[in-house]
């Protein structure tokens, strides 16, 4: 039974939170250049599987616009899929999101990206050495 406080019914809800490993994953993704909001959603979707945007907001502490912007980034990479579920009665359908790739695939993507960046920097350094030696 939900208690009443000042005539208002207080509803108890369970909120899942990330464990230490999940928080470390977010920090590690951030360290390789992933925006924090994107990293947070990647990790939440990895742990939760298919879920609503509202659940991501609640569990991550992100606001709706932050979730939308991060989802847009994931969508550009082709890493998420969404599907609408019609609610009973009137109102907008509920959208569920899920990752379409594994966290390992995402890590591999960033690994390749960073290797390419390092390679370009090393080529520039080599070119600097060649120019300065002449």
C-alpha positions in Angstrom: 0.0 0.0 0.0 1.3 3.4 -1.0 1.5 5.9 1.9 -0.2 9.3 1.7 1.6 12.5 2.7 -0.4 15.7 2.9 -3.2 14.1 0.8 -0.7 13.0 -1.9 -0.1 9.4 -2.6 3.6 8.6 -2.5 4.5 5.8 -5.0 7.6 3.6 -4.3 9.6 2.7 -7.3 12.8 0.7 -7.8 15.5 2.5 -9.8 18.4 0.4 -11.1 21.8 2.0 -10.9 25.1 1.1 -12.5 27.6 -0.9 -10.6 31.3 0.0 -10.3 32.1 -1.8 -13.6 29.4 0.2 -15.4 30.7 3.5 -14.1 34.3 2.5 -15.1 33.0 1.7 -18.6 31.6 5.2 -18.9 34.8 6.7 -17.8 36.9 4.6 -20.1 34.7 5.5 -23.1 35.0 9.1 -22.1 38.8 8.8 -22.0 38.9 7.7 -25.6 36.8 10.7 -26.7 33.2 9.5 -26.4 30.9 12.3 -25.0 29.8 11.5 -21.5 26.1 11.4 -22.4 26.7 9.0 -25.3 28.9 6.8 -23.2 26.3 6.8 -20.4 23.6 5.7 -22.8 25.8 3.0 -24.4 26.5 1.5 -21.0 22.9 1.7 -19.8 21.6 0.0 -23.0 24.4 -2.6 -22.7 23.2 -3.4 -19.2 19.4 -3.0 -19.7 18.9 -4.3 -23.2 15.8 -2.9 -24.7 14.3 0.0 -22.7 12.4 3.2 -22.9 14.0 6.6 -23.2 12.3 7.6 -19.9 13.9 4.7 -18.1 17.3 5.8 -19.4 16.6 9.4 -18.2 15.6 8.1 -14.7 18.5 5.7 -14.3 21.2 7.9 -15.8 20.2 11.2 -14.4 20.2 12.7 -17.9 17.5 15.1 -19.1 15.3 14.2 -22.1 17.1 16.6 -24.5 20.5 15.1 -23.5 19.2 11.6 -24.1 17.7 12.7 -27.5 21.0 14.2 -28.6 23.0 11.2 -27.6 20.5 8.8 -29.3 21.0 10.9 -32.4 24.7 10.2 -32.3 24.1 6.5 -31.8 21.6 6.5 -34.6 24.2 8.1 -37.0 26.6 5.2 -36.2 23.8 2.7 -36.8 24.2 1.4 -33.3 20.6 1.6 -32.0 17.2 0.4 -33.2 13.9 1.7 -31.9 10.4 0.3 -32.1 7.1 1.8 -31.1 4.6 0.0 -28.9 1.0 1.3 -29.0 -0.4 2.2 -25.6 -3.9 1.3 -24.6 -6.2 4.2 -25.2 -5.1 7.6 -26.5 -1.6 9.1 -26.5 1.7 8.7 -28.1 3.1 5.2 -28.6 6.0 4.2 -26.3 9.3 3.9 -28.0 11.8 1.2 -27.0 15.5 1.4 -27.8 18.2 -1.2 -27.9 21.8 -1.5 -29.1 22.1 -3.3 -32.4 25.8 -3.9 -31.8 27.8 -5.3 -28.9 29.9 -3.2 -26.5 32.9 -5.0 -28.0 31.9 -3.8 -31.5 31.7 -0.2 -30.2 35.1 -0.5 -28.4 36.6 -1.9 -31.7 35.2 1.1 -33.6 36.9 3.6 -31.2 40.1 1.5 -31.2 40.2 1.8 -35.0 39.4 5.5 -34.9 42.2 6.2 -32.4 44.7 4.0 -34.3 43.9 6.1 -37.4 44.4 9.3 -35.5 47.7 8.1 -34.1 48.9 7.0 -37.6 48.1 10.5 -39.0 49.9 12.2 -36.2 52.9 9.9 -36.6 52.9 10.7 -40.4 52.9 14.4 -39.6 55.8 14.0 -37.2 57.7 12.0 -39.8 57.1 14.8 -42.3 58.3 17.4 -39.8 61.5 15.5 -39.3 62.0 15.2 -43.1 61.4 18.9 -43.6 63.6 20.0 -40.8 66.5 17.8 -42.0 66.7 19.5 -45.4 
